[in-house]
């Protein structure tokens, strides 16, 4: 079960990074953009590490409010959940 969970989280993070790359490319070229709700949903499903990396790597959506704050809150919740799970397992 833990291996399956790790694979699922890896897939969500890969999809999150890919979506940020696609959205950045479309932003530069003036094309149709991905919905912010899609990006937030991927982050909420466990893609917050991918969000942190993609925002810095692509320099995308770093200042847009309230979107940036919402992503930061999701990441903080995930850190808290991971910390709580770690404490519970120890």
HTML snippet that shows the backbone in 3Dmol.js (N, CA, C, O; Angstrom):
<script src="https://3Dmol.org/build/3Dmol-min.js"></script>
<div id="view" style="width:600px;height:400px;position:relative"></div>
<script>
const pdb = `
ATOM      1  N   UNK A   1       0.807  -1.213   0.000  1.00  0.00           N
ATOM      2  CA  UNK A   1       0.000   0.000   0.000  1.00  0.00           C
ATOM      3  C   UNK A   1       0.847   1.273   0.000  1.00  0.00           C
ATOM      4  O   UNK A   1       0.553   2.182  -0.776  1.00  0.00           O
ATOM      5  N   UNK A   2       1.905   1.381   0.851  1.00  0.00           N
ATOM      6  CA  UNK A   2       2.719   2.597   0.819  1.00  0.00           C
ATOM      7  C   UNK A   2       3.379   2.824  -0.543  1.00  0.00           C
ATOM      8  O   UNK A   2       3.546   3.967  -0.967  1.00  0.00           O
ATOM      9  N   UNK A   3       3.754   1.743  -1.226  1.00  0.00           N
ATOM     10  CA  UNK A   3       4.380   1.889  -2.543  1.00  0.00           C
ATOM     11  C   UNK A   3       3.371   2.450  -3.532  1.00  0.00           C
ATOM     12  O   UNK A   3       3.708   3.316  -4.338  1.00  0.00           O
ATOM     13  N   UNK A   4       2.141   1.965  -3.477  1.00  0.00           N
ATOM     14  CA  UNK A   4       1.094   2.463  -4.361  1.00  0.00           C
ATOM     15  C   UNK A   4       0.822   3.937  -4.093  1.00  0.00           C
ATOM     16  O   UNK A   4       0.659   4.716  -5.032  1.00  0.00           O
ATOM     17  N   UNK A   5       0.772   4.322  -2.843  1.00  0.00           N
ATOM     18  CA  UNK A   5       0.555   5.720  -2.481  1.00  0.00           C
ATOM     19  C   UNK A   5       1.686   6.597  -2.996  1.00  0.00           C
ATOM     20  O   UNK A   5       1.445   7.692  -3.505  1.00  0.00           O
ATOM     21  N   UNK A   6       2.913   6.123  -2.864  1.00  0.00           N
ATOM     22  CA  UNK A   6       4.059   6.891  -3.358  1.00  0.00           C
ATOM     23  C   UNK A   6       4.024   7.028  -4.870  1.00  0.00           C
ATOM     24  O   UNK A   6       4.362   8.085  -5.403  1.00  0.00           O
ATOM     25  N   UNK A   7       3.624   5.980  -5.565  1.00  0.00           N
ATOM     26  CA  UNK A   7       3.509   6.047  -7.023  1.00  0.00           C
ATOM     27  C   UNK A   7       2.418   7.027  -7.447  1.00  0.00           C
ATOM     28  O   UNK A   7       2.580   7.778  -8.409  1.00  0.00           O
ATOM     29  N   UNK A   8       1.304   7.008  -6.712  1.00  0.00           N
ATOM     30  CA  UNK A   8       0.210   7.933  -7.019  1.00  0.00           C
ATOM     31  C   UNK A   8       0.648   9.378  -6.788  1.00  0.00           C
ATOM     32  O   UNK A   8       0.352  10.254  -7.601  1.00  0.00           O
ATOM     33  N   UNK A   9       1.350   9.629  -5.687  1.00  0.00           N
ATOM     34  CA  UNK A   9       1.837  10.983  -5.412  1.00  0.00           C
ATOM     35  C   UNK A   9       2.857  11.427  -6.454  1.00  0.00           C
ATOM     36  O   UNK A   9       2.869  12.592  -6.852  1.00  0.00           O
ATOM     37  N   UNK A  10       3.704  10.519  -6.894  1.00  0.00           N
ATOM     38  CA  UNK A  10       4.669  10.841  -7.946  1.00  0.00           C
ATOM     39  C   UNK A  10       3.950  11.204  -9.242  1.00  0.00           C
ATOM     40  O   UNK A  10       4.351  12.138  -9.937  1.00  0.00           O
ATOM     41  N   UNK A  11       2.895  10.469  -9.563  1.00  0.00           N
ATOM     42  CA  UNK A  11       2.127  10.751 -10.777  1.00  0.00           C
ATOM     43  C   UNK A  11       1.421  12.102 -10.690  1.00  0.00           C
ATOM     44  O   UNK A  11       1.404  12.858 -11.661  1.00  0.00           O
ATOM     45  N   UNK A  12       0.842  12.405  -9.538  1.00  0.00           N
ATOM     46  CA  UNK A  12       0.165  13.706  -9.356  1.00  0.00           C
ATOM     47  C   UNK A  12       1.170  14.837  -9.466  1.00  0.00           C
ATOM     48  O   UNK A  12       0.882  15.861 -10.084  1.00  0.00           O
ATOM     49  N   UNK A  13       2.346  14.667  -8.875  1.00  0.00           N
ATOM     50  CA  UNK A  13       3.356  15.714  -8.942  1.00  0.00           C
ATOM     51  C   UNK A  13       3.894  15.885 -10.357  1.00  0.00           C
ATOM     52  O   UNK A  13       4.155  17.010 -10.784  1.00  0.00           O
ATOM     53  N   UNK A  14       4.062  14.795 -11.083  1.00  0.00           N
ATOM     54  CA  UNK A  14       4.500  14.888 -12.480  1.00  0.00           C
ATOM     55  C   UNK A  14       3.447  15.607 -13.317  1.00  0.00           C
ATOM     56  O   UNK A  14       3.784  16.441 -14.157  1.00  0.00           O
ATOM     57  N   UNK A  15       2.175  15.289 -13.091  1.00  0.00           N
ATOM     58  CA  UNK A  15       1.091  15.962 -13.813  1.00  0.00           C
ATOM     59  C   UNK A  15       1.040  17.444 -13.456  1.00  0.00           C
ATOM     60  O   UNK A  15       0.795  18.285 -14.321  1.00  0.00           O
ATOM     61  N   UNK A  16       1.268  17.764 -12.191  1.00  0.00           N
ATOM     62  CA  UNK A  16       1.263  19.156 -11.752  1.00  0.00           C
ATOM     63  C   UNK A  16       2.368  19.943 -12.441  1.00  0.00           C
ATOM     64  O   UNK A  16       2.134  21.042 -12.943  1.00  0.00           O
ATOM     65  N   UNK A  17       3.563  19.385 -12.463  1.00  0.00           N
ATOM     66  CA  UNK A  17       4.688  20.052 -13.123  1.00  0.00           C
ATOM     67  C   UNK A  17       4.399  20.235 -14.612  1.00  0.00           C
ATOM     68  O   UNK A  17       4.667  21.297 -15.174  1.00  0.00           O
ATOM     69  N   UNK A  18       3.853  19.200 -15.245  1.00  0.00           N
ATOM     70  CA  UNK A  18       3.525  19.292 -16.665  1.00  0.00           C
ATOM     71  C   UNK A  18       2.483  20.377 -16.923  1.00  0.00           C
ATOM     72  O   UNK A  18       2.593  21.122 -17.896  1.00  0.00           O
ATOM     73  N   UNK A  19       1.484  20.471 -16.068  1.00  0.00           N
ATOM     74  CA  UNK A  19       0.444  21.490 -16.247  1.00  0.00           C
ATOM     75  C   UNK A  19       1.007  22.896 -16.078  1.00  0.00           C
ATOM     76  O   UNK A  19       0.624  23.806 -16.813  1.00  0.00           O
ATOM     77  N   UNK A  20       1.908  23.084 -15.120  1.00  0.00           N
ATOM     78  CA  UNK A  20       2.534  24.400 -14.961  1.00  0.00           C
ATOM     79  C   UNK A  20       3.365  24.737 -16.192  1.00  0.00           C
ATOM     80  O   UNK A  20       3.363  25.884 -16.640  1.00  0.00           O
ATOM     81  N   UNK A  21       4.072  23.760 -16.744  1.00  0.00           N
ATOM     82  CA  UNK A  21       4.874  23.993 -17.946  1.00  0.00           C
ATOM     83  C   UNK A  21       3.980  24.359 -19.129  1.00  0.00           C
ATOM     84  O   UNK A  21       4.290  25.274 -19.892  1.00  0.00           O
ATOM     85  N   UNK A  22       2.883  23.646 -19.272  1.00  0.00           N
ATOM     86  CA  UNK A  22       1.937  23.932 -20.362  1.00  0.00           C
ATOM     87  C   UNK A  22       1.338  25.319 -20.193  1.00  0.00           C
ATOM     88  O   UNK A  22       1.254  26.081 -21.157  1.00  0.00           O
ATOM     89  N   UNK A  23       0.921  25.653 -18.974  1.00  0.00           N
ATOM     90  CA  UNK A  23       0.304  26.956 -18.737  1.00  0.00           C
ATOM     91  C   UNK A  23       1.295  28.089 -18.973  1.00  0.00           C
ATOM     92  O   UNK A  23       0.929  29.121 -19.536  1.00  0.00           O
ATOM     93  N   UNK A  24       2.531  27.914 -18.555  1.00  0.00           N
ATOM     94  CA  UNK A  24       3.557  28.940 -18.786  1.00  0.00           C
ATOM     95  C   UNK A  24       3.789  29.125 -20.275  1.00  0.00           C
ATOM     96  O   UNK A  24       3.889  30.255 -20.753  1.00  0.00           O
ATOM     97  N   UNK A  25       3.875  28.024 -21.012  1.00  0.00           N
ATOM     98  CA  UNK A  25       4.071  28.096 -22.455  1.00  0.00           C
ATOM     99  C   UNK A  25       2.921  28.831 -23.132  1.00  0.00           C
ATOM    100  O   UNK A  25       3.133  29.659 -24.018  1.00  0.00           O
ATOM    101  N   UNK A  26       1.714  28.523 -22.707  1.00  0.00           N
ATOM    102  CA  UNK A  26       0.543  29.187 -23.276  1.00  0.00           C
ATOM    103  C   UNK A  26       0.493  30.658 -22.880  1.00  0.00           C
ATOM    104  O   UNK A  26       0.037  31.489 -23.665  1.00  0.00           O
ATOM    105  N   UNK A  27       0.949  30.990 -21.686  1.00  0.00           N
ATOM    106  CA  UNK A  27       0.974  32.386 -21.244  1.00  0.00           C
ATOM    107  C   UNK A  27       1.933  33.196 -22.112  1.00  0.00           C
ATOM    108  O   UNK A  27       1.637  34.330 -22.488  1.00  0.00           O
ATOM    109  N   UNK A  28       3.070  32.611 -22.420  1.00  0.00           N
ATOM    110  CA  UNK A  28       4.070  33.299 -23.244  1.00  0.00           C
ATOM    111  C   UNK A  28       3.579  33.470 -24.675  1.00  0.00           C
ATOM    112  O   UNK A  28       3.792  34.514 -25.292  1.00  0.00           O
ATOM    113  N   UNK A  29       2.922  32.439 -25.197  1.00  0.00           N
ATOM    114  CA  UNK A  29       2.481  32.477 -26.600  1.00  0.00           C
ATOM    115  C   UNK A  29       1.111  33.116 -26.792  1.00  0.00           C
ATOM    116  O   UNK A  29       0.687  33.338 -27.926  1.00  0.00           O
ATOM    117  N   UNK A  30       0.415  33.414 -25.700  1.00  0.00           N
ATOM    118  CA  UNK A  30      -0.903  34.032 -25.813  1.00  0.00           C
ATOM    119  C   UNK A  30      -2.026  33.049 -26.083  1.00  0.00           C
ATOM    120  O   UNK A  30      -3.105  33.450 -26.521  1.00  0.00           O
ATOM    121  N   UNK A  31      -1.794  31.786 -25.833  1.00  0.00           N
ATOM    122  CA  UNK A  31      -2.809  30.758 -26.084  1.00  0.00           C
ATOM    123  C   UNK A  31      -3.799  30.617 -24.941  1.00  0.00           C
ATOM    124  O   UNK A  31      -3.746  31.346 -23.950  1.00  0.00           O
ATOM    125  N   UNK A  32      -4.712  29.648 -25.106  1.00  0.00           N
ATOM    126  CA  UNK A  32      -5.686  29.354 -24.060  1.00  0.00           C
ATOM    127  C   UNK A  32      -4.961  28.812 -22.845  1.00  0.00           C
ATOM    128  O   UNK A  32      -4.079  27.962 -22.963  1.00  0.00           O
ATOM    129  N   UNK A  33      -5.337  29.306 -21.683  1.00  0.00           N
ATOM    130  CA  UNK A  33      -4.670  28.947 -20.435  1.00  0.00           C
ATOM    131  C   UNK A  33      -5.441  27.858 -19.702  1.00  0.00           C
ATOM    132  O   UNK A  33      -6.631  27.652 -19.937  1.00  0.00           O
ATOM    133  N   UNK A  34      -4.741  27.169 -18.811  1.00  0.00           N
ATOM    134  CA  UNK A  34      -5.389  26.203 -17.927  1.00  0.00           C
ATOM    135  C   UNK A  34      -6.107  26.969 -16.825  1.00  0.00           C
ATOM    136  O   UNK A  34      -5.678  28.052 -16.427  1.00  0.00           O
ATOM    137  N   UNK A  35      -7.194  26.403 -16.339  1.00  0.00           N
ATOM    138  CA  UNK A  35      -7.925  27.038 -15.241  1.00  0.00           C
ATOM    139  C   UNK A  35      -7.104  26.972 -13.968  1.00  0.00           C
ATOM    140  O   UNK A  35      -6.410  25.990 -13.703  1.00  0.00           O
ATOM    141  N   UNK A  36      -7.197  28.035 -13.189  1.00  0.00           N
ATOM    142  CA  UNK A  36      -6.515  28.026 -11.896  1.00  0.00           C
ATOM    143  C   UNK A  36      -7.076  26.928 -11.003  1.00  0.00           C
ATOM    144  O   UNK A  36      -6.349  26.362 -10.187  1.00  0.00           O
ATOM    145  N   UNK A  37      -8.356  26.623 -11.150  1.00  0.00           N
ATOM    146  CA  UNK A  37      -8.953  25.564 -10.334  1.00  0.00           C
ATOM    147  C   UNK A  37      -8.317  24.207 -10.642  1.00  0.00           C
ATOM    148  O   UNK A  37      -8.224  23.354  -9.759  1.00  0.00           O
ATOM    149  N   UNK A  38      -7.883  24.003 -11.873  1.00  0.00           N
ATOM    150  CA  UNK A  38      -7.195  22.762 -12.234  1.00  0.00           C
ATOM    151  C   UNK A  38      -5.858  22.675 -11.515  1.00  0.00           C
ATOM    152  O   UNK A  38      -5.509  21.637 -10.952  1.00  0.00           O
ATOM    153  N   UNK A  39      -5.114  23.774 -11.538  1.00  0.00           N
ATOM    154  CA  UNK A  39      -3.812  23.795 -10.875  1.00  0.00           C
ATOM    155  C   UNK A  39      -3.965  23.656  -9.366  1.00  0.00           C
ATOM    156  O   UNK A  39      -3.185  22.948  -8.729  1.00  0.00           O
ATOM    157  N   UNK A  40      -4.959  24.323  -8.788  1.00  0.00           N
ATOM    158  CA  UNK A  40      -5.207  24.211  -7.350  1.00  0.00           C
ATOM    159  C   UNK A  40      -5.645  22.795  -6.982  1.00  0.00           C
ATOM    160  O   UNK A  40      -5.246  22.265  -5.945  1.00  0.00           O
ATOM    161  N   UNK A  41      -6.463  22.190  -7.831  1.00  0.00           N
ATOM    162  CA  UNK A  41      -6.929  20.823  -7.580  1.00  0.00           C
ATOM    163  C   UNK A  41      -5.785  19.825  -7.575  1.00  0.00           C
ATOM    164  O   UNK A  41      -5.732  18.940  -6.721  1.00  0.00           O
ATOM    165  N   UNK A  42      -4.870  19.964  -8.527  1.00  0.00           N
ATOM    166  CA  UNK A  42      -3.702  19.075  -8.555  1.00  0.00           C
ATOM    167  C   UNK A  42      -2.842  19.267  -7.310  1.00  0.00           C
ATOM    168  O   UNK A  42      -2.334  18.303  -6.738  1.00  0.00           O
ATOM    169  N   UNK A  43      -2.688  20.514  -6.902  1.00  0.00           N
ATOM    170  CA  UNK A  43      -1.924  20.788  -5.679  1.00  0.00           C
ATOM    171  C   UNK A  43      -2.606  20.142  -4.479  1.00  0.00           C
ATOM    172  O   UNK A  43      -1.939  19.531  -3.644  1.00  0.00           O
ATOM    173  N   UNK A  44      -3.910  20.270  -4.387  1.00  0.00           N
ATOM    174  CA  UNK A  44      -4.658  19.728  -3.255  1.00  0.00           C
ATOM    175  C   UNK A  44      -4.622  18.196  -3.224  1.00  0.00           C
ATOM    176  O   UNK A  44      -4.692  17.597  -2.151  1.00  0.00           O
ATOM    177  N   UNK A  45      -4.516  17.574  -4.376  1.00  0.00           N
ATOM    178  CA  UNK A  45      -4.467  16.103  -4.447  1.00  0.00           C
ATOM    179  C   UNK A  45      -3.108  15.523  -4.044  1.00  0.00           C
ATOM    180  O   UNK A  45      -2.918  14.307  -4.046  1.00  0.00           O
ATOM    181  N   UNK A  46      -2.183  16.394  -3.703  1.00  0.00           N
ATOM    182  CA  UNK A  46      -0.861  15.924  -3.284  1.00  0.00           C
ATOM    183  C   UNK A  46       0.262  16.459  -4.141  1.00  0.00           C
ATOM    184  O   UNK A  46       1.414  16.059  -3.978  1.00  0.00           O
ATOM    185  N   UNK A  47      -0.055  17.347  -5.040  1.00  0.00           N
ATOM    186  CA  UNK A  47       0.951  17.884  -5.946  1.00  0.00           C
ATOM    187  C   UNK A  47       1.669  19.121  -5.446  1.00  0.00           C
ATOM    188  O   UNK A  47       2.305  19.830  -6.226  1.00  0.00           O
ATOM    189  N   UNK A  48       1.574  19.387  -4.150  1.00  0.00           N
ATOM    190  CA  UNK A  48       2.212  20.613  -3.649  1.00  0.00           C
ATOM    191  C   UNK A  48       3.736  20.617  -3.806  1.00  0.00           C
ATOM    192  O   UNK A  48       4.288  21.684  -4.072  1.00  0.00           O
ATOM    193  N   UNK A  49       4.454  19.494  -3.659  1.00  0.00           N
ATOM    194  CA  UNK A  49       5.895  19.550  -3.951  1.00  0.00           C
ATOM    195  C   UNK A  49       6.162  19.920  -5.414  1.00  0.00           C
ATOM    196  O   UNK A  49       7.095  20.667  -5.711  1.00  0.00           O
ATOM    197  N   UNK A  50       5.348  19.398  -6.310  1.00  0.00           N
ATOM    198  CA  UNK A  50       5.478  19.753  -7.723  1.00  0.00           C
ATOM    199  C   UNK A  50       5.179  21.221  -7.973  1.00  0.00           C
ATOM    200  O   UNK A  50       5.818  21.856  -8.811  1.00  0.00           O
ATOM    201  N   UNK A  51       4.207  21.761  -7.245  1.00  0.00           N
ATOM    202  CA  UNK A  51       3.861  23.173  -7.371  1.00  0.00           C
ATOM    203  C   UNK A  51       5.034  24.048  -6.943  1.00  0.00           C
ATOM    204  O   UNK A  51       5.403  24.996  -7.636  1.00  0.00           O
ATOM    205  N   UNK A  52       5.613  23.716  -5.796  1.00  0.00           N
ATOM    206  CA  UNK A  52       6.732  24.512  -5.286  1.00  0.00           C
ATOM    207  C   UNK A  52       7.874  24.513  -6.299  1.00  0.00           C
ATOM    208  O   UNK A  52       8.452  25.559  -6.593  1.00  0.00           O
ATOM    209  N   UNK A  53       8.189  23.351  -6.822  1.00  0.00           N
ATOM    210  CA  UNK A  53       9.278  23.249  -7.791  1.00  0.00           C
ATOM    211  C   UNK A  53       8.937  23.975  -9.091  1.00  0.00           C
ATOM    212  O   UNK A  53       9.746  24.750  -9.601  1.00  0.00           O
ATOM    213  N   UNK A  54       7.743  23.727  -9.625  1.00  0.00           N
ATOM    214  CA  UNK A  54       7.356  24.304 -10.916  1.00  0.00           C
ATOM    215  C   UNK A  54       7.256  25.820 -10.859  1.00  0.00           C
ATOM    216  O   UNK A  54       7.666  26.494 -11.804  1.00  0.00           O
ATOM    217  N   UNK A  55       6.722  26.373  -9.775  1.00  0.00           N
ATOM    218  CA  UNK A  55       6.614  27.827  -9.666  1.00  0.00           C
ATOM    219  C   UNK A  55       7.993  28.476  -9.721  1.00  0.00           C
ATOM    220  O   UNK A  55       8.176  29.507 -10.369  1.00  0.00           O
ATOM    221  N   UNK A  56       8.945  27.878  -9.049  1.00  0.00           N
ATOM    222  CA  UNK A  56      10.304  28.440  -9.058  1.00  0.00           C
ATOM    223  C   UNK A  56      11.007  28.192 -10.390  1.00  0.00           C
ATOM    224  O   UNK A  56      11.635  29.094 -10.945  1.00  0.00           O
ATOM    225  N   UNK A  57      10.899  26.980 -10.893  1.00  0.00           N
ATOM    226  CA  UNK A  57      11.603  26.624 -12.127  1.00  0.00           C
ATOM    227  C   UNK A  57      11.099  27.423 -13.332  1.00  0.00           C
ATOM    228  O   UNK A  57      11.895  27.945 -14.112  1.00  0.00           O
ATOM    229  N   UNK A  58       9.788  27.515 -13.477  1.00  0.00           N
ATOM    230  CA  UNK A  58       9.205  28.206 -14.625  1.00  0.00           C
ATOM    231  C   UNK A  58       8.942  29.685 -14.357  1.00  0.00           C
ATOM    232  O   UNK A  58       8.541  30.421 -15.259  1.00  0.00           O
ATOM    233  N   UNK A  59       9.167  30.119 -13.120  1.00  0.00           N
ATOM    234  CA  UNK A  59       8.869  31.499 -12.717  1.00  0.00           C
ATOM    235  C   UNK A  59       7.462  31.871 -13.158  1.00  0.00           C
ATOM    236  O   UNK A  59       7.233  32.862 -13.851  1.00  0.00           O
ATOM    237  N   UNK A  60       6.544  31.040 -12.728  1.00  0.00           N
ATOM    238  CA  UNK A  60       5.160  31.158 -13.184  1.00  0.00           C
ATOM    239  C   UNK A  60       4.216  31.189 -11.991  1.00  0.00           C
ATOM    240  O   UNK A  60       4.320  30.372 -11.077  1.00  0.00           O
ATOM    241  N   UNK A  61       3.295  32.147 -12.017  1.00  0.00           N
ATOM    242  CA  UNK A  61       2.261  32.284 -10.994  1.00  0.00           C
ATOM    243  C   UNK A  61       2.858  32.501  -9.607  1.00  0.00           C
ATOM    244  O   UNK A  61       2.330  31.994  -8.617  1.00  0.00           O
ATOM    245  N   UNK A  62       3.942  33.243  -9.530  1.00  0.00           N
ATOM    246  CA  UNK A  62       4.596  33.467  -8.245  1.00  0.00           C
ATOM    247  C   UNK A  62       4.008  34.655  -7.490  1.00  0.00           C
ATOM    248  O   UNK A  62       4.095  34.713  -6.264  1.00  0.00           O
ATOM    249  N   UNK A  63       3.409  35.606  -8.215  1.00  0.00           N
ATOM    250  CA  UNK A  63       2.880  36.798  -7.550  1.00  0.00           C
ATOM    251  C   UNK A  63       1.372  36.955  -7.700  1.00  0.00           C
ATOM    252  O   UNK A  63       0.787  37.829  -7.061  1.00  0.00           O
ATOM    253  N   UNK A  64       0.742  36.154  -8.503  1.00  0.00           N
ATOM    254  CA  UNK A  64      -0.696  36.291  -8.756  1.00  0.00           C
ATOM    255  C   UNK A  64      -1.483  35.970  -7.492  1.00  0.00           C
ATOM    256  O   UNK A  64      -1.370  34.876  -6.939  1.00  0.00           O
ATOM    257  N   UNK A  65      -2.274  36.924  -7.045  1.00  0.00           N
ATOM    258  CA  UNK A  65      -3.068  36.758  -5.824  1.00  0.00           C
ATOM    259  C   UNK A  65      -4.549  36.650  -6.180  1.00  0.00           C
ATOM    260  O   UNK A  65      -4.966  37.281  -7.150  1.00  0.00           O
ATOM    261  N   UNK A  66      -5.347  35.906  -5.470  1.00  0.00           N
ATOM    262  CA  UNK A  66      -5.026  35.124  -4.268  1.00  0.00           C
ATOM    263  C   UNK A  66      -4.480  33.734  -4.577  1.00  0.00           C
ATOM    264  O   UNK A  66      -4.279  32.926  -3.670  1.00  0.00           O
ATOM    265  N   UNK A  67      -4.240  33.457  -5.855  1.00  0.00           N
ATOM    266  CA  UNK A  67      -3.798  32.127  -6.280  1.00  0.00           C
ATOM    267  C   UNK A  67      -2.528  31.684  -5.548  1.00  0.00           C
ATOM    268  O   UNK A  67      -2.467  30.564  -5.041  1.00  0.00           O
ATOM    269  N   UNK A  68      -1.520  32.551  -5.491  1.00  0.00           N
ATOM    270  CA  UNK A  68      -0.252  32.184  -4.854  1.00  0.00           C
ATOM    271  C   UNK A  68      -0.445  31.855  -3.377  1.00  0.00           C
ATOM    272  O   UNK A  68       0.150  30.910  -2.859  1.00  0.00           O
ATOM    273  N   UNK A  69      -1.270  32.634  -2.713  1.00  0.00           N
ATOM    274  CA  UNK A  69      -1.539  32.376  -1.294  1.00  0.00           C
ATOM    275  C   UNK A  69      -2.272  31.055  -1.118  1.00  0.00           C
ATOM    276  O   UNK A  69      -1.977  30.308  -0.184  1.00  0.00           O
ATOM    277  N   UNK A  70      -3.214  30.754  -1.993  1.00  0.00           N
ATOM    278  CA  UNK A  70      -3.942  29.489  -1.906  1.00  0.00           C
ATOM    279  C   UNK A  70      -2.993  28.304  -2.088  1.00  0.00           C
ATOM    280  O   UNK A  70      -3.111  27.303  -1.381  1.00  0.00           O
ATOM    281  N   UNK A  71      -2.067  28.409  -3.019  1.00  0.00           N
ATOM    282  CA  UNK A  71      -1.085  27.339  -3.200  1.00  0.00           C
ATOM    283  C   UNK A  71      -0.200  27.190  -1.975  1.00  0.00           C
ATOM    284  O   UNK A  71       0.121  26.073  -1.568  1.00  0.00           O
ATOM    285  N   UNK A  72       0.197  28.315  -1.385  1.00  0.00           N
ATOM    286  CA  UNK A  72       1.028  28.262  -0.178  1.00  0.00           C
ATOM    287  C   UNK A  72       0.275  27.597   0.978  1.00  0.00           C
ATOM    288  O   UNK A  72       0.859  26.818   1.731  1.00  0.00           O
ATOM    289  N   UNK A  73      -0.996  27.898   1.118  1.00  0.00           N
ATOM    290  CA  UNK A  73      -1.799  27.293   2.190  1.00  0.00           C
ATOM    291  C   UNK A  73      -1.914  25.782   1.977  1.00  0.00           C
ATOM    292  O   UNK A  73      -1.786  25.007   2.925  1.00  0.00           O
ATOM    293  N   UNK A  74      -2.154  25.371   0.745  1.00  0.00           N
ATOM    294  CA  UNK A  74      -2.242  23.938   0.447  1.00  0.00           C
ATOM    295  C   UNK A  74      -0.929  23.245   0.800  1.00  0.00           C
ATOM    296  O   UNK A  74      -0.937  22.171   1.401  1.00  0.00           O
ATOM    297  N   UNK A  75       0.190  23.848   0.433  1.00  0.00           N
ATOM    298  CA  UNK A  75       1.496  23.267   0.741  1.00  0.00           C
ATOM    299  C   UNK A  75       1.711  23.170   2.252  1.00  0.00           C
ATOM    300  O   UNK A  75       2.231  22.168   2.742  1.00  0.00           O
ATOM    301  N   UNK A  76       1.311  24.210   2.991  1.00  0.00           N
ATOM    302  CA  UNK A  76       1.469  24.181   4.452  1.00  0.00           C
ATOM    303  C   UNK A  76       0.601  23.099   5.088  1.00  0.00           C
ATOM    304  O   UNK A  76       1.024  22.438   6.037  1.00  0.00           O
ATOM    305  N   UNK A  77      -0.602  22.919   4.572  1.00  0.00           N
ATOM    306  CA  UNK A  77      -1.480  21.860   5.085  1.00  0.00           C
ATOM    307  C   UNK A  77      -0.837  20.498   4.838  1.00  0.00           C
ATOM    308  O   UNK A  77      -0.870  19.627   5.707  1.00  0.00           O
ATOM    309  N   UNK A  78      -0.253  20.314   3.656  1.00  0.00           N
ATOM    310  CA  UNK A  78       0.395  19.037   3.348  1.00  0.00           C
ATOM    311  C   UNK A  78       1.593  18.788   4.254  1.00  0.00           C
ATOM    312  O   UNK A  78       1.817  17.658   4.690  1.00  0.00           O
ATOM    313  N   UNK A  79       2.362  19.831   4.540  1.00  0.00           N
ATOM    314  CA  UNK A  79       3.498  19.678   5.457  1.00  0.00           C
ATOM    315  C   UNK A  79       2.987  19.282   6.843  1.00  0.00           C
ATOM    316  O   UNK A  79       3.554  18.401   7.491  1.00  0.00           O
ATOM    317  N   UNK A  80       1.913  19.937   7.293  1.00  0.00           N
ATOM    318  CA  UNK A  80       1.330  19.600   8.589  1.00  0.00           C
ATOM    319  C   UNK A  80       0.809  18.177   8.639  1.00  0.00           C
ATOM    320  O   UNK A  80       1.007  17.475   9.631  1.00  0.00           O
ATOM    321  N   UNK A  81       0.144  17.745   7.576  1.00  0.00           N
ATOM    322  CA  UNK A  81      -0.356  16.367   7.530  1.00  0.00           C
ATOM    323  C   UNK A  81       0.776  15.357   7.534  1.00  0.00           C
ATOM    324  O   UNK A  81       0.713  14.344   8.230  1.00  0.00           O
ATOM    325  N   UNK A  82       1.819  15.636   6.751  1.00  0.00           N
ATOM    326  CA  UNK A  82       2.963  14.724   6.715  1.00  0.00           C
ATOM    327  C   UNK A  82       3.649  14.668   8.063  1.00  0.00           C
ATOM    328  O   UNK A  82       4.053  13.595   8.511  1.00  0.00           O
ATOM    329  N   UNK A  83       3.786  15.816   8.718  1.00  0.00           N
ATOM    330  CA  UNK A  83       4.400  15.843  10.042  1.00  0.00           C
ATOM    331  C   UNK A  83       3.566  15.088  11.064  1.00  0.00           C
ATOM    332  O   UNK A  83       4.103  14.342  11.883  1.00  0.00           O
ATOM    333  N   UNK A  84       2.259  15.281  11.017  1.00  0.00           N
ATOM    334  CA  UNK A  84       1.377  14.559  11.925  1.00  0.00           C
ATOM    335  C   UNK A  84       1.410  13.066  11.698  1.00  0.00           C
ATOM    336  O   UNK A  84       1.392  12.289  12.653  1.00  0.00           O
ATOM    337  N   UNK A  85       1.459  12.655  10.440  1.00  0.00           N
ATOM    338  CA  UNK A  85       1.539  11.235  10.106  1.00  0.00           C
ATOM    339  C   UNK A  85       2.856  10.647  10.598  1.00  0.00           C
ATOM    340  O   UNK A  85       2.889   9.539  11.133  1.00  0.00           O
ATOM    341  N   UNK A  86       3.922  11.384  10.417  1.00  0.00           N
ATOM    342  CA  UNK A  86       5.225  10.927  10.888  1.00  0.00           C
ATOM    343  C   UNK A  86       5.256  10.750  12.391  1.00  0.00           C
ATOM    344  O   UNK A  86       5.777   9.755  12.895  1.00  0.00           O
ATOM    345  N   UNK A  87       4.702  11.708  13.101  1.00  0.00           N
ATOM    346  CA  UNK A  87       4.636  11.622  14.569  1.00  0.00           C
ATOM    347  C   UNK A  87       3.786  10.426  14.994  1.00  0.00           C
ATOM    348  O   UNK A  87       4.145   9.696  15.918  1.00  0.00           O
ATOM    349  N   UNK A  88       2.654  10.232  14.310  1.00  0.00           N
ATOM    350  CA  UNK A  88       1.776   9.122  14.647  1.00  0.00           C
ATOM    351  C   UNK A  88       2.450   7.768  14.410  1.00  0.00           C
ATOM    352  O   UNK A  88       2.240   6.824  15.171  1.00  0.00           O
ATOM    353  N   UNK A  89       3.251   7.680  13.365  1.00  0.00           N
ATOM    354  CA  UNK A  89       3.927   6.416  13.048  1.00  0.00           C
ATOM    355  C   UNK A  89       5.092   6.134  13.976  1.00  0.00           C
ATOM    356  O   UNK A  89       5.450   4.976  14.191  1.00  0.00           O
ATOM    357  N   UNK A  90       5.692   7.188  14.531  1.00  0.00           N
ATOM    358  CA  UNK A  90       6.820   6.993  15.450  1.00  0.00           C
ATOM    359  C   UNK A  90       6.283   6.726  16.827  1.00  0.00           C
ATOM    360  O   UNK A  90       7.056   6.531  17.765  1.00  0.00           O
TER     361      UNK A  90
END
`;
const viewer = $3Dmol.createViewer("view");
viewer.addModel(pdb, "pdb");
viewer.setStyle({}, {cartoon: {color: "spectrum"}});
viewer.zoomTo();
viewer.render();
</script>
